[in-house]
Amino acid sequence: MFQKVISSLWSSPQEPISEVKYDPTNPKMNPLNPEGLKSCCACPQTKSARDDCFLKYGPEADENCQELVQNHLACMRSLGFKL
């Protein structure tokens, strides 16, 4: 009984290591995004072109807008967003 009390006095408490979740909008975590842009505001040119294509083609957008979607994904990834 005393052994347990004595050893607990001398040993440091085991604190769980808290993992910090990756935040692509935090410039300290993501040097690719120094302005700290959120995903809704990043890559406005490629986002606008993609959205216009979806509105223009409607149900056929999957076939006709692939290149624009890929361009937007590439832009987002270049800013450190994981898609």
Secondary structure, 3 states (H helix, E strand, C coil): CHHHHHHHHHCCCCCCCCCCCCCCCCCCCCCCCCCCCCCCCCCHHHHHHHHHHHHHHHHHHHHHCHHHHHHHHHHHHHCCCCC
